[in-house]
Amino acid sequence: MRLLRKIAILITFALIAVINEPAFAHAPIFMMAPEAPGKGAFDLHTNIEHNKQGGKRRTRVEQEFTFGLSRDFSLGFAIPLERQEYTAQGAQQTSVTGVDNPKFFGQWRFWDKDVLGAKYSSALRLSATAPVGDKNIARDKSSFLAGLAYGMESLKWYYTFDARYLNNLEDNGSKPGDRFFADAAVGLRPHLAGLEETDIVLYLEFNYMNELKTRLNGGDNPDSGGDYFFISPEILISPSNRLMIRGGFLIPVYQDLNGVQQPKDSTFKITMEARF
């Protein structure tokens, strides 16, 4: 009976993947994944993120909309609301709140291979911000990101790799350092749930970031930029094939900072996703 149950679940997963892909792909939350919502699918993502660095706290709520133009190509945009709180030593706390620059993106899954019990895929992602956000939060110039991702998902195991580059345009003589990201993740489904049961997947990400120095009026700021390495434990809970909740912590384990800087603290992120 157990073997028949596994075979039935395997067949169902294959039909979902090959025919119409209504279910969410299981993907880590701090990196890019080669997922595609499928033709005509509309995804609504609500991302809540909180982190701290020195005397600055940052809370960000981002509403993301994604539409599948075809089986492998999707377009979308995101509108972020951000609150920043500052506490200097011996001074009163101050804060600013506003809408950050909206982001527009496209993703193309250019390679997709299904085998018995597993799926392999790769995708290209391009995104850009529009400099129309609140001036107390947003920059006056755009940022651009390009990324590649490769992944495998099966009934029990998942793994994902990506590389991304973020370019910031100069804004009134100031240019935040460009960033390069390289990430890897492994996921495990500890229990093969039935078709009507809540599905749970555990993930562990390994995240590297290299940040170039900030440019100020043509020169480098010596107290900026560096290398960072994080680990990120996460959990994905899917009560149905059209609803998923993902949460995790981005935990710094190594920071090689230029000059005098405050180290980064952990980042908490939770994402709620619905498909229509």
ROSE-80018 format. One record per residue (C-alpha): residue number from 0; residue in three letters; chain; x, y, z. Coordinates in steps of 0.02 Angstrom, whole numbers, always signed. Example, Ala and Ser with C-alpha at 12.3 -4.5 7.8 and 13.67 -1.06 7.14 Angstrom:
2
<0,ALA,A,<+615,-225,+390>>;
<1,SER,A,<+684,-53,+357>>;
end
This chain:
276
<0,MET,A,<+0,+0,+0>>;
<1,ARG,A,<+142,+120,+40>>;
<2,LEU,A,<+222,+87,-130>>;
<3,LEU,A,<+55,+116,-219>>;
<4,ARG,A,<+32,+279,-123>>;
<5,LYS,A,<+204,+340,-174>>;
<6,ILE,A,<+171,+294,-356>>;
<7,ALA,A,<+5,+388,-353>>;
<8,ILE,A,<+87,+543,-280>>;
<9,LEU,A,<+228,+531,-407>>;
<10,ILE,A,<+104,+524,-551>>;
<11,THR,A,<+9,+673,-482>>;
<12,PHE,A,<+168,+777,-466>>;
<13,ALA,A,<+216,+732,-644>>;
<14,LEU,A,<+46,+786,-710>>;
<15,ILE,A,<+58,+950,-615>>;
<16,ALA,A,<+231,+985,-684>>;
<17,VAL,A,<+202,+933,-864>>;
<18,ILE,A,<+22,+979,-902>>;
<19,ASN,A,<-30,+1142,-819>>;
<20,GLU,A,<+83,+1183,-671>>;
<21,PRO,A,<-50,+1254,-554>>;
<22,ALA,A,<+52,+1224,-397>>;
<23,PHE,A,<+188,+1334,-327>>;
<24,ALA,A,<+367,+1286,-354>>;
<25,HIS,A,<+459,+1257,-191>>;
<26,ALA,A,<+597,+1387,-187>>;
<27,PRO,A,<+712,+1473,-60>>;
<28,ILE,A,<+669,+1652,-14>>;
<29,PHE,A,<+834,+1748,-7>>;
<30,MET,A,<+895,+1700,-181>>;
<31,MET,A,<+834,+1679,-359>>;
<32,ALA,A,<+750,+1518,-415>>;
<33,PRO,A,<+707,+1458,-592>>;
<34,GLU,A,<+521,+1447,-558>>;
<35,ALA,A,<+383,+1496,-679>>;
<36,PRO,A,<+199,+1520,-633>>;
<37,GLY,A,<+134,+1446,-797>>;
<38,LYS,A,<+31,+1520,-938>>;
<39,GLY,A,<-112,+1629,-876>>;
<40,ALA,A,<-68,+1608,-691>>;
<41,PHE,A,<-70,+1762,-579>>;
<42,ASP,A,<+34,+1761,-419>>;
<43,LEU,A,<+13,+1882,-275>>;
<44,HIS,A,<+162,+1888,-156>>;
<45,THR,A,<+169,+1986,+7>>;
<46,ASN,A,<+347,+1998,+74>>;
<47,ILE,A,<+386,+2064,+249>>;
<48,GLU,A,<+569,+2090,+294>>;
<49,HIS,A,<+655,+2161,+447>>;
<50,ASN,A,<+840,+2189,+483>>;
<51,LYS,A,<+960,+2294,+587>>;
<52,GLN,A,<+1133,+2367,+560>>;
<53,GLY,A,<+1209,+2469,+699>>;
<54,GLY,A,<+1085,+2603,+751>>;
<55,LYS,A,<+976,+2581,+597>>;
<56,ARG,A,<+823,+2469,+590>>;
<57,ARG,A,<+733,+2435,+427>>;
<58,THR,A,<+562,+2357,+400>>;
<59,ARG,A,<+503,+2328,+222>>;
<60,VAL,A,<+333,+2268,+159>>;
<61,GLU,A,<+330,+2228,-26>>;
<62,GLN,A,<+178,+2183,-130>>;
<63,GLU,A,<+228,+2086,-285>>;
<64,PHE,A,<+120,+2043,-436>>;
<65,THR,A,<+176,+1912,-563>>;
<66,PHE,A,<+87,+1855,-721>>;
<67,GLY,A,<+132,+1705,-829>>;
<68,LEU,A,<+132,+1758,-1011>>;
<69,SER,A,<+178,+1582,-1064>>;
<70,ARG,A,<+232,+1420,-984>>;
<71,ASP,A,<+409,+1485,-963>>;
<72,PHE,A,<+400,+1675,-970>>;
<73,SER,A,<+331,+1790,-836>>;
<74,LEU,A,<+322,+1976,-804>>;
<75,GLY,A,<+285,+2071,-645>>;
<76,PHE,A,<+310,+2221,-534>>;
<77,ALA,A,<+329,+2254,-348>>;
<78,ILE,A,<+283,+2403,-240>>;
<79,PRO,A,<+383,+2417,-77>>;
<80,LEU,A,<+338,+2515,+78>>;
<81,GLU,A,<+484,+2545,+195>>;
<82,ARG,A,<+510,+2613,+370>>;
<83,GLN,A,<+684,+2661,+431>>;
<84,GLU,A,<+723,+2698,+613>>;
<85,TYR,A,<+884,+2779,+672>>;
<86,THR,A,<+953,+2782,+849>>;
<87,ALA,A,<+1115,+2876,+879>>;
<88,GLN,A,<+1207,+2856,+1044>>;
<89,GLY,A,<+1134,+2978,+1169>>;
<90,ALA,A,<+1006,+3044,+1043>>;
<91,GLN,A,<+820,+3021,+1020>>;
<92,GLN,A,<+759,+2895,+894>>;
<93,THR,A,<+703,+2962,+726>>;
<94,SER,A,<+612,+2874,+585>>;
<95,VAL,A,<+556,+2895,+405>>;
<96,THR,A,<+422,+2799,+311>>;
<97,GLY,A,<+380,+2798,+127>>;
<98,VAL,A,<+359,+2705,-35>>;
<99,ASP,A,<+524,+2648,-111>>;
<100,ASN,A,<+553,+2641,-298>>;
<101,PRO,A,<+441,+2511,-381>>;
<102,LYS,A,<+526,+2366,-468>>;
<103,PHE,A,<+484,+2289,-638>>;
<104,PHE,A,<+549,+2120,-689>>;
<105,GLY,A,<+543,+1981,-816>>;
<106,GLN,A,<+598,+1800,-801>>;
<107,TRP,A,<+627,+1672,-938>>;
<108,ARG,A,<+646,+1488,-897>>;
<109,PHE,A,<+751,+1443,-1049>>;
<110,TRP,A,<+785,+1261,-1003>>;
<111,ASP,A,<+663,+1139,-925>>;
<112,LYS,A,<+684,+950,-915>>;
<113,ASP,A,<+566,+826,-832>>;
<114,VAL,A,<+625,+653,-783>>;
<115,LEU,A,<+542,+519,-678>>;
<116,GLY,A,<+518,+596,-506>>;
<117,ALA,A,<+615,+757,-536>>;
<118,LYS,A,<+623,+920,-634>>;
<119,TYR,A,<+778,+1017,-688>>;
<120,SER,A,<+771,+1196,-748>>;
<121,SER,A,<+869,+1356,-778>>;
<122,ALA,A,<+809,+1536,-793>>;
<123,LEU,A,<+866,+1713,-832>>;
<124,ARG,A,<+797,+1861,-736>>;
<125,LEU,A,<+810,+2047,-773>>;
<126,SER,A,<+739,+2186,-664>>;
<127,ALA,A,<+746,+2374,-646>>;
<128,THR,A,<+679,+2503,-525>>;
<129,ALA,A,<+587,+2661,-577>>;
<130,PRO,A,<+645,+2818,-481>>;
<131,VAL,A,<+472,+2879,-431>>;
<132,GLY,A,<+467,+2833,-246>>;
<133,ASP,A,<+460,+2949,-96>>;
<134,LYS,A,<+616,+3057,-88>>;
<135,ASN,A,<+646,+3024,+97>>;
<136,ILE,A,<+665,+2837,+58>>;
<137,ALA,A,<+699,+2810,-127>>;
<138,ARG,A,<+848,+2855,-237>>;
<139,ASP,A,<+829,+2973,-385>>;
<140,LYS,A,<+909,+2849,-505>>;
<141,SER,A,<+870,+2672,-559>>;
<142,SER,A,<+952,+2508,-510>>;
<143,PHE,A,<+968,+2358,-626>>;
<144,LEU,A,<+987,+2174,-586>>;
<145,ALA,A,<+1029,+2024,-696>>;
<146,GLY,A,<+1030,+1846,-631>>;
<147,LEU,A,<+1044,+1663,-682>>;
<148,ALA,A,<+976,+1516,-582>>;
<149,TYR,A,<+981,+1327,-596>>;
<150,GLY,A,<+881,+1206,-492>>;
<151,MET,A,<+814,+1031,-465>>;
<152,GLU,A,<+656,+980,-374>>;
<153,SER,A,<+595,+806,-334>>;
<154,LEU,A,<+474,+726,-213>>;
<155,LYS,A,<+601,+731,-71>>;
<156,TRP,A,<+754,+836,-116>>;
<157,TYR,A,<+781,+1009,-190>>;
<158,TYR,A,<+935,+1108,-236>>;
<159,THR,A,<+958,+1280,-313>>;
<160,PHE,A,<+1107,+1385,-371>>;
<161,ASP,A,<+1110,+1565,-431>>;
<162,ALA,A,<+1223,+1712,-476>>;
<163,ARG,A,<+1160,+1893,-483>>;
<164,TYR,A,<+1234,+2065,-513>>;
<165,LEU,A,<+1154,+2227,-452>>;
<166,ASN,A,<+1206,+2391,-533>>;
<167,ASN,A,<+1161,+2560,-456>>;
<168,LEU,A,<+1165,+2719,-560>>;
<169,GLU,A,<+1249,+2874,-489>>;
<170,ASP,A,<+1129,+2991,-398>>;
<171,ASN,A,<+1185,+3172,-369>>;
<172,GLY,A,<+1368,+3124,-352>>;
<173,SER,A,<+1332,+2969,-245>>;
<174,LYS,A,<+1337,+2791,-311>>;
<175,PRO,A,<+1303,+2646,-191>>;
<176,GLY,A,<+1422,+2503,-223>>;
<177,ASP,A,<+1369,+2373,-349>>;
<178,ARG,A,<+1335,+2201,-276>>;
<179,PHE,A,<+1375,+2025,-335>>;
<180,PHE,A,<+1278,+1878,-260>>;
<181,ALA,A,<+1315,+1692,-269>>;
<182,ASP,A,<+1199,+1573,-178>>;
<183,ALA,A,<+1164,+1388,-155>>;
<184,ALA,A,<+1022,+1301,-65>>;
<185,VAL,A,<+968,+1125,-21>>;
<186,GLY,A,<+790,+1077,+25>>;
<187,LEU,A,<+712,+924,+103>>;
<188,ARG,A,<+531,+866,+116>>;
<189,PRO,A,<+536,+769,+281>>;
<190,HIS,A,<+366,+690,+254>>;
<191,LEU,A,<+283,+640,+91>>;
<192,ALA,A,<+113,+718,+121>>;
<193,GLY,A,<-48,+658,+42>>;
<194,LEU,A,<-135,+761,-92>>;
<195,GLU,A,<-252,+845,+33>>;
<196,GLU,A,<-123,+865,+171>>;
<197,THR,A,<-17,+1017,+214>>;
<198,ASP,A,<+151,+1006,+125>>;
<199,ILE,A,<+310,+1058,+219>>;
<200,VAL,A,<+485,+1081,+148>>;
<201,LEU,A,<+641,+1132,+247>>;
<202,TYR,A,<+777,+1235,+163>>;
<203,LEU,A,<+954,+1289,+204>>;
<204,GLU,A,<+1033,+1426,+100>>;
<205,PHE,A,<+1217,+1476,+87>>;
<206,ASN,A,<+1230,+1657,+30>>;
<207,TYR,A,<+1383,+1758,-25>>;
<208,MET,A,<+1383,+1944,-65>>;
<209,ASN,A,<+1524,+2056,-125>>;
<210,GLU,A,<+1486,+2242,-112>>;
<211,LEU,A,<+1596,+2371,-199>>;
<212,LYS,A,<+1639,+2534,-113>>;
<213,THR,A,<+1518,+2679,-123>>;
<214,ARG,A,<+1572,+2818,-240>>;
<215,LEU,A,<+1559,+2997,-174>>;
<216,ASN,A,<+1594,+3141,-296>>;
<217,GLY,A,<+1711,+3033,-400>>;
<218,GLY,A,<+1805,+2953,-255>>;
<219,ASP,A,<+1785,+2794,-154>>;
<220,ASN,A,<+1715,+2798,+22>>;
<221,PRO,A,<+1845,+2694,+119>>;
<222,ASP,A,<+1714,+2648,+251>>;
<223,SER,A,<+1602,+2552,+133>>;
<224,GLY,A,<+1592,+2387,+41>>;
<225,GLY,A,<+1659,+2216,+86>>;
<226,ASP,A,<+1624,+2030,+80>>;
<227,TYR,A,<+1483,+1941,+172>>;
<228,PHE,A,<+1436,+1759,+197>>;
<229,PHE,A,<+1269,+1704,+271>>;
<230,ILE,A,<+1174,+1545,+309>>;
<231,SER,A,<+984,+1546,+301>>;
<232,PRO,A,<+873,+1413,+381>>;
<233,GLU,A,<+696,+1417,+311>>;
<234,ILE,A,<+529,+1328,+312>>;
<235,LEU,A,<+397,+1319,+175>>;
<236,ILE,A,<+218,+1275,+220>>;
<237,SER,A,<+89,+1245,+84>>;
<238,PRO,A,<-89,+1211,+145>>;
<239,SER,A,<-147,+1195,-36>>;
<240,ASN,A,<-74,+1204,-211>>;
<241,ARG,A,<-127,+1387,-223>>;
<242,LEU,A,<-65,+1450,-56>>;
<243,MET,A,<+110,+1450,+19>>;
<244,ILE,A,<+193,+1529,+171>>;
<245,ARG,A,<+382,+1542,+177>>;
<246,GLY,A,<+490,+1607,+319>>;
<247,GLY,A,<+674,+1613,+363>>;
<248,PHE,A,<+823,+1702,+439>>;
<249,LEU,A,<+975,+1769,+345>>;
<250,ILE,A,<+1112,+1746,+475>>;
<251,PRO,A,<+1285,+1825,+449>>;
<252,VAL,A,<+1429,+1707,+488>>;
<253,TYR,A,<+1574,+1803,+406>>;
<254,GLN,A,<+1596,+1988,+367>>;
<255,ASP,A,<+1755,+2065,+295>>;
<256,LEU,A,<+1716,+2252,+298>>;
<257,ASN,A,<+1817,+2395,+227>>;
<258,GLY,A,<+1864,+2533,+348>>;
<259,VAL,A,<+1750,+2571,+496>>;
<260,GLN,A,<+1574,+2501,+476>>;
<261,GLN,A,<+1440,+2425,+583>>;
<262,PRO,A,<+1418,+2238,+547>>;
<263,LYS,A,<+1252,+2174,+481>>;
<264,ASP,A,<+1134,+2084,+597>>;
<265,SER,A,<+1013,+1944,+551>>;
<266,THR,A,<+871,+1976,+428>>;
<267,PHE,A,<+700,+1898,+454>>;
<268,LYS,A,<+584,+1874,+306>>;
<269,ILE,A,<+412,+1799,+285>>;
<270,THR,A,<+321,+1780,+119>>;
<271,MET,A,<+138,+1739,+90>>;
<272,GLU,A,<+94,+1684,-87>>;
<273,ALA,A,<-73,+1656,-171>>;
<274,ARG,A,<-106,+1597,-349>>;
<275,PHE,A,<-259,+1640,-451>>;
end
